[in-house]
Amino acid sequence: MVKKAVAERFKRICAERGIRMNELAVLSGVTPSSVYSMLDPNRKEVTVNLVKKLCDGLEISLAEFFDDEIFDELEPEIR
């Protein structure tokens, strides 16, 4: 599932940089609830706008964010 991969990628980046999720929210100009909702497995979707803001807060491009094996391993969404 794409949303789970996105959440895992943000968790890894933040762990590597020693950034807590609340800090990510502040750096990105979004509410902490937006970040935690992205991490919540019960929530269905994550928006590209939120991903872009979080990437901006981490000072990485969308291309850098998605250039990870976690996205290469995703199953097709359409069958």
Distance bins in CASP14 RR format, pairs under 12 A and 6 or more apart:
PFRMAT RR
TARGET T0000
AUTHOR 0000-0000-0000
RMODE 2
METHOD distances of the structure
MODEL  1
1 7 0 0 0 0 1 0 0 0 0 0 0
1 8 0 0 0 0 0 1 0 0 0 0 0
1 41 0 0 0 0 1 0 0 0 0 0 0
1 43 0 0 0 0 0 1 0 0 0 0 0
1 44 0 0 0 0 1 0 0 0 0 0 0
1 45 0 0 0 0 0 1 0 0 0 0 0
1 46 0 0 0 0 0 1 0 0 0 0 0
1 70 0 0 0 0 0 1 0 0 0 0 0
1 71 0 0 0 0 0 1 0 0 0 0 0
1 73 0 0 0 0 0 1 0 0 0 0 0
1 74 1 0 0 1 0 0 0 0 0 0 0
1 75 0 0 0 0 1 0 0 0 0 0 0
1 76 0 0 0 0 0 1 0 0 0 0 0
1 77 0 0 0 0 1 0 0 0 0 0 0
2 8 0 0 0 0 0 1 0 0 0 0 0
2 9 0 0 0 0 0 1 0 0 0 0 0
2 38 0 0 0 0 0 1 0 0 0 0 0
2 44 0 0 0 0 0 1 0 0 0 0 0
2 45 0 0 0 0 1 0 0 0 0 0 0
2 46 1 0 0 1 0 0 0 0 0 0 0
2 47 0 0 0 0 0 1 0 0 0 0 0
2 48 0 0 0 0 0 1 0 0 0 0 0
2 51 0 0 0 0 0 1 0 0 0 0 0
2 66 0 0 0 0 0 1 0 0 0 0 0
2 70 0 0 0 0 0 1 0 0 0 0 0
2 71 0 0 0 0 1 0 0 0 0 0 0
2 73 0 0 0 0 0 1 0 0 0 0 0
2 74 1 0 0 1 0 0 0 0 0 0 0
2 75 0 0 0 0 1 0 0 0 0 0 0
2 76 0 0 0 0 0 1 0 0 0 0 0
2 77 1 0 0 1 0 0 0 0 0 0 0
3 9 0 0 0 0 0 1 0 0 0 0 0
3 10 0 0 0 0 0 1 0 0 0 0 0
3 37 0 0 0 0 0 1 0 0 0 0 0
3 38 1 0 0 1 0 0 0 0 0 0 0
3 39 0 0 0 0 1 0 0 0 0 0 0
3 40 0 0 0 0 1 0 0 0 0 0 0
3 41 0 0 0 0 1 0 0 0 0 0 0
3 42 0 0 0 0 0 1 0 0 0 0 0
3 43 1 0 0 1 0 0 0 0 0 0 0
3 44 1 0 0 1 0 0 0 0 0 0 0
3 45 1 0 0 1 0 0 0 0 0 0 0
3 46 1 0 1 0 0 0 0 0 0 0 0
3 47 0 0 0 0 0 1 0 0 0 0 0
3 48 0 0 0 0 0 1 0 0 0 0 0
3 50 0 0 0 0 0 1 0 0 0 0 0
3 51 0 0 0 0 0 1 0 0 0 0 0
3 70 0 0 0 0 0 1 0 0 0 0 0
3 71 0 0 0 0 0 1 0 0 0 0 0
3 74 0 0 0 0 0 1 0 0 0 0 0
3 77 0 0 0 0 0 1 0 0 0 0 0
4 10 0 0 0 0 0 1 0 0 0 0 0
4 11 0 0 0 0 0 1 0 0 0 0 0
4 38 0 0 0 0 0 1 0 0 0 0 0
4 39 0 0 0 0 1 0 0 0 0 0 0
4 40 0 0 0 0 0 1 0 0 0 0 0
4 41 1 0 0 1 0 0 0 0 0 0 0
4 42 0 0 0 0 0 1 0 0 0 0 0
4 43 0 0 0 0 0 1 0 0 0 0 0
4 44 0 0 0 0 0 1 0 0 0 0 0
4 45 0 0 0 0 0 1 0 0 0 0 0
4 46 0 0 0 0 1 0 0 0 0 0 0
4 70 0 0 0 0 1 0 0 0 0 0 0
4 71 0 0 0 0 0 1 0 0 0 0 0
4 73 0 0 0 0 0 1 0 0 0 0 0
4 74 0 0 0 0 1 0 0 0 0 0 0
4 75 0 0 0 0 0 1 0 0 0 0 0
5 11 0 0 0 0 0 1 0 0 0 0 0
5 12 0 0 0 0 0 1 0 0 0 0 0
5 38 0 0 0 0 0 1 0 0 0 0 0
5 46 0 0 0 0 1 0 0 0 0 0 0
5 51 0 0 0 0 0 1 0 0 0 0 0
5 65 0 0 0 0 0 1 0 0 0 0 0
5 66 0 0 0 0 1 0 0 0 0 0 0
5 68 0 0 0 0 1 0 0 0 0 0 0
5 69 0 0 0 0 1 0 0 0 0 0 0
5 70 1 0 1 0 0 0 0 0 0 0 0
5 71 1 0 1 0 0 0 0 0 0 0 0
5 72 0 0 0 0 1 0 0 0 0 0 0
5 73 0 0 0 0 1 0 0 0 0 0 0
5 74 1 0 0 1 0 0 0 0 0 0 0
5 75 0 0 0 0 0 1 0 0 0 0 0
5 77 0 0 0 0 0 1 0 0 0 0 0
6 12 0 0 0 0 0 1 0 0 0 0 0
6 13 0 0 0 0 0 1 0 0 0 0 0
6 35 0 0 0 0 0 1 0 0 0 0 0
6 38 1 0 0 1 0 0 0 0 0 0 0
6 39 0 0 0 0 1 0 0 0 0 0 0
6 41 0 0 0 0 0 1 0 0 0 0 0
6 43 0 0 0 0 0 1 0 0 0 0 0
6 45 0 0 0 0 0 1 0 0 0 0 0
6 46 1 0 1 0 0 0 0 0 0 0 0
6 47 0 0 0 0 0 1 0 0 0 0 0
6 48 0 0 0 0 1 0 0 0 0 0 0
6 50 0 0 0 0 1 0 0 0 0 0 0
6 51 1 0 0 1 0 0 0 0 0 0 0
6 52 0 0 0 0 0 1 0 0 0 0 0
6 54 0 0 0 0 1 0 0 0 0 0 0
6 55 0 0 0 0 0 1 0 0 0 0 0
6 62 0 0 0 0 0 1 0 0 0 0 0
6 65 0 0 0 0 1 0 0 0 0 0 0
6 66 0 0 0 0 1 0 0 0 0 0 0
6 68 0 0 0 0 0 1 0 0 0 0 0
6 70 0 0 0 0 1 0 0 0 0 0 0
6 71 0 0 0 0 1 0 0 0 0 0 0
6 74 0 0 0 0 0 1 0 0 0 0 0
7 13 0 0 0 0 0 1 0 0 0 0 0
7 14 0 0 0 0 0 1 0 0 0 0 0
7 21 0 0 0 0 0 1 0 0 0 0 0
7 24 0 0 0 0 0 1 0 0 0 0 0
7 35 0 0 0 0 1 0 0 0 0 0 0
7 36 0 0 0 0 0 1 0 0 0 0 0
7 37 0 0 0 0 0 1 0 0 0 0 0
7 38 1 0 1 0 0 0 0 0 0 0 0
7 39 1 0 1 0 0 0 0 0 0 0 0
7 40 0 0 0 0 1 0 0 0 0 0 0
7 41 0 0 0 0 1 0 0 0 0 0 0
7 42 0 0 0 0 0 1 0 0 0 0 0
7 43 0 0 0 0 1 0 0 0 0 0 0
7 45 0 0 0 0 0 1 0 0 0 0 0
7 46 1 0 0 1 0 0 0 0 0 0 0
7 50 0 0 0 0 0 1 0 0 0 0 0
7 51 0 0 0 0 0 1 0 0 0 0 0
7 54 0 0 0 0 0 1 0 0 0 0 0
7 70 0 0 0 0 0 1 0 0 0 0 0
8 14 0 0 0 0 0 1 0 0 0 0 0
8 15 0 0 0 0 0 1 0 0 0 0 0
8 38 0 0 0 0 0 1 0 0 0 0 0
8 39 0 0 0 0 1 0 0 0 0 0 0
8 41 0 0 0 0 0 1 0 0 0 0 0
8 46 0 0 0 0 0 1 0 0 0 0 0
8 65 0 0 0 0 0 1 0 0 0 0 0
8 68 0 0 0 0 1 0 0 0 0 0 0
8 69 0 0 0 0 0 1 0 0 0 0 0
8 70 1 0 1 0 0 0 0 0 0 0 0
8 71 0 0 0 0 0 1 0 0 0 0 0
8 73 0 0 0 0 0 1 0 0 0 0 0
8 74 0 0 0 0 0 1 0 0 0 0 0
9 15 0 0 0 0 0 1 0 0 0 0 0
9 16 0 0 0 0 0 1 0 0 0 0 0
9 38 0 0 0 0 0 1 0 0 0 0 0
9 39 0 0 0 0 0 1 0 0 0 0 0
9 46 0 0 0 0 0 1 0 0 0 0 0
9 51 0 0 0 0 1 0 0 0 0 0 0
9 54 0 0 0 0 1 0 0 0 0 0 0
9 55 0 0 0 0 0 1 0 0 0 0 0
9 58 0 0 0 0 0 1 0 0 0 0 0
9 60 0 0 0 0 0 1 0 0 0 0 0
9 62 0 0 0 0 0 1 0 0 0 0 0
9 64 0 0 0 0 0 1 0 0 0 0 0
9 65 1 0 0 1 0 0 0 0 0 0 0
9 66 0 0 0 0 1 0 0 0 0 0 0
9 67 0 0 0 0 0 1 0 0 0 0 0
9 68 1 0 1 0 0 0 0 0 0 0 0
9 69 0 0 0 0 0 1 0 0 0 0 0
9 70 1 0 1 0 0 0 0 0 0 0 0
9 71 1 0 0 1 0 0 0 0 0 0 0
9 72 0 0 0 0 0 1 0 0 0 0 0
9 73 0 0 0 0 0 1 0 0 0 0 0
9 74 0 0 0 0 0 1 0 0 0 0 0
10 16 0 0 0 0 0 1 0 0 0 0 0
10 17 0 0 0 0 0 1 0 0 0 0 0
10 19 0 0 0 0 1 0 0 0 0 0 0
10 20 0 0 0 0 0 1 0 0 0 0 0
10 21 0 0 0 0 1 0 0 0 0 0 0
10 23 0 0 0 0 0 1 0 0 0 0 0
10 24 1 0 0 1 0 0 0 0 0 0 0
10 25 0 0 0 0 0 1 0 0 0 0 0
10 27 0 0 0 0 0 1 0 0 0 0 0
10 28 0 0 0 0 0 1 0 0 0 0 0
10 30 0 0 0 0 0 1 0 0 0 0 0
10 34 0 0 0 0 0 1 0 0 0 0 0
10 35 1 0 0 1 0 0 0 0 0 0 0
10 36 0 0 0 0 0 1 0 0 0 0 0
10 38 1 0 0 1 0 0 0 0 0 0 0
10 39 1 0 0 1 0 0 0 0 0 0 0
10 46 0 0 0 0 1 0 0 0 0 0 0
10 50 0 0 0 0 0 1 0 0 0 0 0
10 51 0 0 0 0 1 0 0 0 0 0 0
10 53 0 0 0 0 0 1 0 0 0 0 0
10 54 1 0 0 1 0 0 0 0 0 0 0
10 55 0 0 0 0 1 0 0 0 0 0 0
10 57 0 0 0 0 0 1 0 0 0 0 0
10 58 0 0 0 0 1 0 0 0 0 0 0
10 60 0 0 0 0 0 1 0 0 0 0 0
10 65 0 0 0 0 1 0 0 0 0 0 0
10 66 0 0 0 0 0 1 0 0 0 0 0
10 68 0 0 0 0 0 1 0 0 0 0 0
10 70 0 0 0 0 0 1 0 0 0 0 0
11 17 0 0 0 0 0 1 0 0 0 0 0
11 18 0 0 0 0 0 1 0 0 0 0 0
11 19 0 0 0 0 0 1 0 0 0 0 0
11 20 0 0 0 0 0 1 0 0 0 0 0
11 21 0 0 0 0 1 0 0 0 0 0 0
11 24 0 0 0 0 1 0 0 0 0 0 0
11 35 0 0 0 0 0 1 0 0 0 0 0
11 36 0 0 0 0 0 1 0 0 0 0 0
11 38 0 0 0 0 0 1 0 0 0 0 0
11 39 1 0 0 1 0 0 0 0 0 0 0
11 54 0 0 0 0 0 1 0 0 0 0 0
11 70 0 0 0 0 0 1 0 0 0 0 0
12 18 0 0 0 0 0 1 0 0 0 0 0
12 19 0 0 0 0 0 1 0 0 0 0 0
12 58 0 0 0 0 0 1 0 0 0 0 0
12 65 0 0 0 0 0 1 0 0 0 0 0
12 68 0 0 0 0 1 0 0 0 0 0 0
12 69 0 0 0 0 0 1 0 0 0 0 0
12 70 0 0 0 0 1 0 0 0 0 0 0
13 19 1 0 0 1 0 0 0 0 0 0 0
13 21 0 0 0 0 0 1 0 0 0 0 0
13 23 0 0 0 0 0 1 0 0 0 0 0
13 24 0 0 0 0 1 0 0 0 0 0 0
13 27 0 0 0 0 0 1 0 0 0 0 0
13 28 0 0 0 0 0 1 0 0 0 0 0
13 51 0 0 0 0 0 1 0 0 0 0 0
13 54 0 0 0 0 1 0 0 0 0 0 0
13 55 0 0 0 0 1 0 0 0 0 0 0
13 57 0 0 0 0 0 1 0 0 0 0 0
13 58 1 0 0 1 0 0 0 0 0 0 0
13 59 0 0 0 0 0 1 0 0 0 0 0
13 60 1 0 0 1 0 0 0 0 0 0 0
13 64 0 0 0 0 1 0 0 0 0 0 0
13 65 1 0 0 1 0 0 0 0 0 0 0
13 66 0 0 0 0 0 1 0 0 0 0 0
13 67 0 0 0 0 0 1 0 0 0 0 0
13 68 0 0 0 0 1 0 0 0 0 0 0
13 70 0 0 0 0 0 1 0 0 0 0 0
14 20 1 0 0 1 0 0 0 0 0 0 0
14 21 1 0 0 1 0 0 0 0 0 0 0
14 22 0 0 0 0 0 1 0 0 0 0 0
14 23 1 0 0 1 0 0 0 0 0 0 0
14 24 1 0 1 0 0 0 0 0 0 0 0
14 25 0 0 0 0 0 1 0 0 0 0 0
14 27 0 0 0 0 1 0 0 0 0 0 0
14 28 0 0 0 0 0 1 0 0 0 0 0
14 35 0 0 0 0 1 0 0 0 0 0 0
14 38 0 0 0 0 0 1 0 0 0 0 0
14 39 0 0 0 0 0 1 0 0 0 0 0
14 54 0 0 0 0 1 0 0 0 0 0 0
14 57 0 0 0 0 0 1 0 0 0 0 0
14 58 1 0 0 1 0 0 0 0 0 0 0
14 60 0 0 0 0 0 1 0 0 0 0 0
15 21 0 0 0 0 0 1 0 0 0 0 0
15 24 0 0 0 0 0 1 0 0 0 0 0
16 58 0 0 0 0 0 1 0 0 0 0 0
16 60 0 0 0 0 0 1 0 0 0 0 0
16 68 0 0 0 0 0 1 0 0 0 0 0
17 23 0 0 0 0 1 0 0 0 0 0 0
17 24 0 0 0 0 1 0 0 0 0 0 0
17 27 0 0 0 0 0 1 0 0 0 0 0
17 57 0 0 0 0 0 1 0 0 0 0 0
17 58 1 0 0 1 0 0 0 0 0 0 0
17 59 0 0 0 0 0 1 0 0 0 0 0
17 60 0 0 0 0 0 1 0 0 0 0 0
18 24 0 0 0 0 0 1 0 0 0 0 0
18 27 0 0 0 0 0 1 0 0 0 0 0
18 58 0 0 0 0 0 1 0 0 0 0 0
19 25 0 0 0 0 0 1 0 0 0 0 0
19 26 0 0 0 0 1 0 0 0 0 0 0
19 27 1 0 0 1 0 0 0 0 0 0 0
19 28 0 0 0 0 0 1 0 0 0 0 0
19 35 0 0 0 0 0 1 0 0 0 0 0
19 54 0 0 0 0 0 1 0 0 0 0 0
19 57 0 0 0 0 1 0 0 0 0 0 0
19 58 1 0 0 1 0 0 0 0 0 0 0
19 59 0 0 0 0 0 1 0 0 0 0 0
20 26 0 0 0 0 1 0 0 0 0 0 0
20 27 0 0 0 0 0 1 0 0 0 0 0
20 32 0 0 0 0 1 0 0 0 0 0 0
20 35 0 0 0 0 1 0 0 0 0 0 0
20 36 0 0 0 0 0 1 0 0 0 0 0
21 27 0 0 0 0 0 1 0 0 0 0 0
21 28 0 0 0 0 0 1 0 0 0 0 0
21 30 0 0 0 0 0 1 0 0 0 0 0
21 31 0 0 0 0 0 1 0 0 0 0 0
21 32 1 0 0 1 0 0 0 0 0 0 0
21 33 0 0 0 0 0 1 0 0 0 0 0
21 34 0 0 0 0 0 1 0 0 0 0 0
21 35 1 0 1 0 0 0 0 0 0 0 0
21 36 1 0 0 1 0 0 0 0 0 0 0
21 37 0 0 0 0 0 1 0 0 0 0 0
21 38 0 0 0 0 1 0 0 0 0 0 0
21 39 1 0 0 1 0 0 0 0 0 0 0
21 40 0 0 0 0 0 1 0 0 0 0 0
21 54 0 0 0 0 0 1 0 0 0 0 0
22 28 0 0 0 0 0 1 0 0 0 0 0
22 29 0 0 0 0 0 1 0 0 0 0 0
22 30 0 0 0 0 0 1 0 0 0 0 0
22 31 0 0 0 0 0 1 0 0 0 0 0
22 32 1 0 1 0 0 0 0 0 0 0 0
22 33 0 0 0 0 0 1 0 0 0 0 0
22 34 0 0 0 0 0 1 0 0 0 0 0
22 35 1 0 0 1 0 0 0 0 0 0 0
22 36 0 0 0 0 1 0 0 0 0 0 0
22 39 0 0 0 0 0 1 0 0 0 0 0
23 29 0 0 0 0 0 1 0 0 0 0 0
23 30 0 0 0 0 0 1 0 0 0 0 0
23 32 0 0 0 0 1 0 0 0 0 0 0
23 35 0 0 0 0 1 0 0 0 0 0 0
23 54 0 0 0 0 0 1 0 0 0 0 0
23 57 0 0 0 0 1 0 0 0 0 0 0
23 58 0 0 0 0 0 1 0 0 0 0 0
24 30 0 0 0 0 1 0 0 0 0 0 0
24 31 0 0 0 0 0 1 0 0 0 0 0
24 32 0 0 0 0 1 0 0 0 0 0 0
24 34 0 0 0 0 1 0 0 0 0 0 0
24 35 1 0 1 0 0 0 0 0 0 0 0
24 36 0 0 0 0 0 1 0 0 0 0 0
24 38 0 0 0 0 1 0 0 0 0 0 0
24 39 0 0 0 0 0 1 0 0 0 0 0
24 50 0 0 0 0 0 1 0 0 0 0 0
24 51 0 0 0 0 0 1 0 0 0 0 0
24 53 0 0 0 0 1 0 0 0 0 0 0
24 54 1 0 0 1 0 0 0 0 0 0 0
24 55 0 0 0 0 0 1 0 0 0 0 0
24 56 0 0 0 0 0 1 0 0 0 0 0
24 57 1 0 0 1 0 0 0 0 0 0 0
24 58 1 0 0 1 0 0 0 0 0 0 0
24 59 0 0 0 0 0 1 0 0 0 0 0
24 60 0 0 0 0 0 1 0 0 0 0 0
25 31 1 0 0 1 0 0 0 0 0 0 0
25 32 1 0 1 0 0 0 0 0 0 0 0
25 33 0 0 0 0 1 0 0 0 0 0 0
25 34 1 0 0 1 0 0 0 0 0 0 0
25 35 1 0 1 0 0 0 0 0 0 0 0
25 36 0 0 0 0 1 0 0 0 0 0 0
25 37 0 0 0 0 0 1 0 0 0 0 0
25 38 0 0 0 0 0 1 0 0 0 0 0
25 39 0 0 0 0 0 1 0 0 0 0 0
25 50 0 0 0 0 0 1 0 0 0 0 0
25 53 0 0 0 0 1 0 0 0 0 0 0
25 54 0 0 0 0 1 0 0 0 0 0 0
25 57 0 0 0 0 1 0 0 0 0 0 0
25 58 0 0 0 0 0 1 0 0 0 0 0
26 32 0 0 0 0 1 0 0 0 0 0 0
26 34 0 0 0 0 0 1 0 0 0 0 0
26 35 0 0 0 0 1 0 0 0 0 0 0
26 53 0 0 0 0 0 1 0 0 0 0 0
26 54 0 0 0 0 0 1 0 0 0 0 0
26 57 0 0 0 0 1 0 0 0 0 0 0
26 58 0 0 0 0 0 1 0 0 0 0 0
27 35 0 0 0 0 0 1 0 0 0 0 0
27 53 0 0 0 0 1 0 0 0 0 0 0
27 54 0 0 0 0 1 0 0 0 0 0 0
27 55 0 0 0 0 0 1 0 0 0 0 0
27 56 0 0 0 0 1 0 0 0 0 0 0
27 57 1 0 1 0 0 0 0 0 0 0 0
27 58 1 0 0 1 0 0 0 0 0 0 0
27 59 0 0 0 0 1 0 0 0 0 0 0
27 60 0 0 0 0 0 1 0 0 0 0 0
28 34 0 0 0 0 1 0 0 0 0 0 0
28 35 1 0 0 1 0 0 0 0 0 0 0
28 38 0 0 0 0 0 1 0 0 0 0 0
28 49 0 0 0 0 0 1 0 0 0 0 0
28 50 0 0 0 0 1 0 0 0 0 0 0
28 51 0 0 0 0 0 1 0 0 0 0 0
28 52 0 0 0 0 1 0 0 0 0 0 0
28 53 1 0 1 0 0 0 0 0 0 0 0
28 54 1 0 1 0 0 0 0 0 0 0 0
28 55 0 0 0 0 1 0 0 0 0 0 0
28 56 1 0 0 1 0 0 0 0 0 0 0
28 57 1 0 1 0 0 0 0 0 0 0 0
28 58 1 0 0 1 0 0 0 0 0 0 0
28 59 0 0 0 0 0 1 0 0 0 0 0
28 60 0 0 0 0 0 1 0 0 0 0 0
29 35 0 0 0 0 0 1 0 0 0 0 0
29 49 0 0 0 0 0 1 0 0 0 0 0
29 50 0 0 0 0 0 1 0 0 0 0 0
29 52 0 0 0 0 0 1 0 0 0 0 0
29 53 1 0 0 1 0 0 0 0 0 0 0
29 54 0 0 0 0 1 0 0 0 0 0 0
29 56 0 0 0 0 1 0 0 0 0 0 0
29 57 1 0 0 1 0 0 0 0 0 0 0
29 58 0 0 0 0 0 1 0 0 0 0 0
30 36 0 0 0 0 0 1 0 0 0 0 0
30 37 0 0 0 0 0 1 0 0 0 0 0
30 38 0 0 0 0 1 0 0 0 0 0 0
30 46 0 0 0 0 0 1 0 0 0 0 0
30 47 0 0 0 0 0 1 0 0 0 0 0
30 49 0 0 0 0 1 0 0 0 0 0 0
30 50 1 0 0 1 0 0 0 0 0 0 0
30 51 0 0 0 0 0 1 0 0 0 0 0
30 52 0 0 0 0 0 1 0 0 0 0 0
30 53 1 0 1 0 0 0 0 0 0 0 0
30 54 1 0 0 1 0 0 0 0 0 0 0
30 55 0 0 0 0 0 1 0 0 0 0 0
30 56 0 0 0 0 1 0 0 0 0 0 0
30 57 0 0 0 0 1 0 0 0 0 0 0
31 37 0 0 0 0 1 0 0 0 0 0 0
31 38 0 0 0 0 0 1 0 0 0 0 0
31 50 0 0 0 0 0 1 0 0 0 0 0
31 53 0 0 0 0 0 1 0 0 0 0 0
31 54 0 0 0 0 0 1 0 0 0 0 0
32 38 0 0 0 0 0 1 0 0 0 0 0
32 39 0 0 0 0 0 1 0 0 0 0 0
32 54 0 0 0 0 0 1 0 0 0 0 0
33 39 0 0 0 0 0 1 0 0 0 0 0
33 40 0 0 0 0 1 0 0 0 0 0 0
33 43 0 0 0 0 0 1 0 0 0 0 0
33 50 0 0 0 0 0 1 0 0 0 0 0
34 40 0 0 0 0 0 1 0 0 0 0 0
34 43 0 0 0 0 0 1 0 0 0 0 0
34 46 0 0 0 0 1 0 0 0 0 0 0
34 47 0 0 0 0 1 0 0 0 0 0 0
34 49 0 0 0 0 0 1 0 0 0 0 0
34 50 1 0 0 1 0 0 0 0 0 0 0
34 51 0 0 0 0 0 1 0 0 0 0 0
34 53 0 0 0 0 1 0 0 0 0 0 0
34 54 0 0 0 0 1 0 0 0 0 0 0
35 43 0 0 0 0 0 1 0 0 0 0 0
35 46 0 0 0 0 0 1 0 0 0 0 0
35 50 0 0 0 0 1 0 0 0 0 0 0
35 51 0 0 0 0 0 1 0 0 0 0 0
35 53 0 0 0 0 1 0 0 0 0 0 0
35 54 1 0 0 1 0 0 0 0 0 0 0
35 57 0 0 0 0 0 1 0 0 0 0 0
35 58 0 0 0 0 0 1 0 0 0 0 0
36 42 0 0 0 0 0 1 0 0 0 0 0
36 43 0 0 0 0 1 0 0 0 0 0 0
36 46 0 0 0 0 0 1 0 0 0 0 0
36 50 0 0 0 0 0 1 0 0 0 0 0
37 43 1 0 1 0 0 0 0 0 0 0 0
37 44 0 0 0 0 0 1 0 0 0 0 0
37 45 0 0 0 0 1 0 0 0 0 0 0
37 46 0 0 0 0 1 0 0 0 0 0 0
37 47 0 0 0 0 0 1 0 0 0 0 0
37 50 0 0 0 0 1 0 0 0 0 0 0
38 44 0 0 0 0 0 1 0 0 0 0 0
38 45 0 0 0 0 1 0 0 0 0 0 0
38 46 1 0 1 0 0 0 0 0 0 0 0
38 47 0 0 0 0 1 0 0 0 0 0 0
38 48 0 0 0 0 0 1 0 0 0 0 0
38 49 0 0 0 0 0 1 0 0 0 0 0
38 50 1 0 0 1 0 0 0 0 0 0 0
38 51 0 0 0 0 1 0 0 0 0 0 0
38 53 0 0 0 0 0 1 0 0 0 0 0
38 54 1 0 0 1 0 0 0 0 0 0 0
39 46 0 0 0 0 1 0 0 0 0 0 0
39 50 0 0 0 0 0 1 0 0 0 0 0
39 54 0 0 0 0 0 1 0 0 0 0 0
40 46 0 0 0 0 1 0 0 0 0 0 0
43 50 0 0 0 0 0 1 0 0 0 0 0
45 51 0 0 0 0 0 1 0 0 0 0 0
46 52 0 0 0 0 0 1 0 0 0 0 0
46 53 0 0 0 0 0 1 0 0 0 0 0
46 54 0 0 0 0 1 0 0 0 0 0 0
47 53 0 0 0 0 1 0 0 0 0 0 0
47 54 0 0 0 0 0 1 0 0 0 0 0
48 54 0 0 0 0 0 1 0 0 0 0 0
48 55 0 0 0 0 0 1 0 0 0 0 0
48 62 0 0 0 0 1 0 0 0 0 0 0
48 65 0 0 0 0 0 1 0 0 0 0 0
48 66 0 0 0 0 0 1 0 0 0 0 0
49 55 0 0 0 0 0 1 0 0 0 0 0
49 56 0 0 0 0 0 1 0 0 0 0 0
49 62 0 0 0 0 0 1 0 0 0 0 0
50 56 0 0 0 0 0 1 0 0 0 0 0
50 57 0 0 0 0 0 1 0 0 0 0 0
50 62 0 0 0 0 0 1 0 0 0 0 0
50 65 0 0 0 0 0 1 0 0 0 0 0
51 57 0 0 0 0 0 1 0 0 0 0 0
51 58 0 0 0 0 0 1 0 0 0 0 0
51 60 0 0 0 0 0 1 0 0 0 0 0
51 61 0 0 0 0 0 1 0 0 0 0 0
51 62 1 0 0 1 0 0 0 0 0 0 0
51 63 0 0 0 0 0 1 0 0 0 0 0
51 64 0 0 0 0 0 1 0 0 0 0 0
51 65 1 0 0 1 0 0 0 0 0 0 0
51 66 0 0 0 0 1 0 0 0 0 0 0
51 71 0 0 0 0 0 1 0 0 0 0 0
52 58 0 0 0 0 0 1 0 0 0 0 0
52 60 0 0 0 0 0 1 0 0 0 0 0
52 61 0 0 0 0 1 0 0 0 0 0 0
52 62 1 0 0 1 0 0 0 0 0 0 0
52 63 0 0 0 0 0 1 0 0 0 0 0
52 65 0 0 0 0 1 0 0 0 0 0 0
52 66 0 0 0 0 0 1 0 0 0 0 0
53 60 0 0 0 0 0 1 0 0 0 0 0
53 62 0 0 0 0 0 1 0 0 0 0 0
53 65 0 0 0 0 0 1 0 0 0 0 0
54 60 0 0 0 0 1 0 0 0 0 0 0
54 62 0 0 0 0 0 1 0 0 0 0 0
54 65 0 0 0 0 1 0 0 0 0 0 0
55 61 1 0 0 1 0 0 0 0 0 0 0
55 62 1 0 1 0 0 0 0 0 0 0 0
55 63 0 0 0 0 1 0 0 0 0 0 0
55 64 1 0 0 1 0 0 0 0 0 0 0
55 65 1 0 1 0 0 0 0 0 0 0 0
55 66 0 0 0 0 1 0 0 0 0 0 0
55 67 0 0 0 0 0 1 0 0 0 0 0
56 62 0 0 0 0 1 0 0 0 0 0 0
56 64 0 0 0 0 0 1 0 0 0 0 0
56 65 0 0 0 0 0 1 0 0 0 0 0
57 65 0 0 0 0 0 1 0 0 0 0 0
58 64 0 0 0 0 1 0 0 0 0 0 0
58 65 0 0 0 0 1 0 0 0 0 0 0
59 65 0 0 0 0 0 1 0 0 0 0 0
60 66 0 0 0 0 0 1 0 0 0 0 0
60 67 0 0 0 0 1 0 0 0 0 0 0
60 68 0 0 0 0 0 1 0 0 0 0 0
61 67 0 0 0 0 1 0 0 0 0 0 0
62 68 0 0 0 0 0 1 0 0 0 0 0
62 71 0 0 0 0 0 1 0 0 0 0 0
63 71 0 0 0 0 0 1 0 0 0 0 0
64 71 0 0 0 0 0 1 0 0 0 0 0
65 71 0 0 0 0 1 0 0 0 0 0 0
66 72 0 0 0 0 1 0 0 0 0 0 0
66 74 0 0 0 0 0 1 0 0 0 0 0
68 74 0 0 0 0 0 1 0 0 0 0 0
END
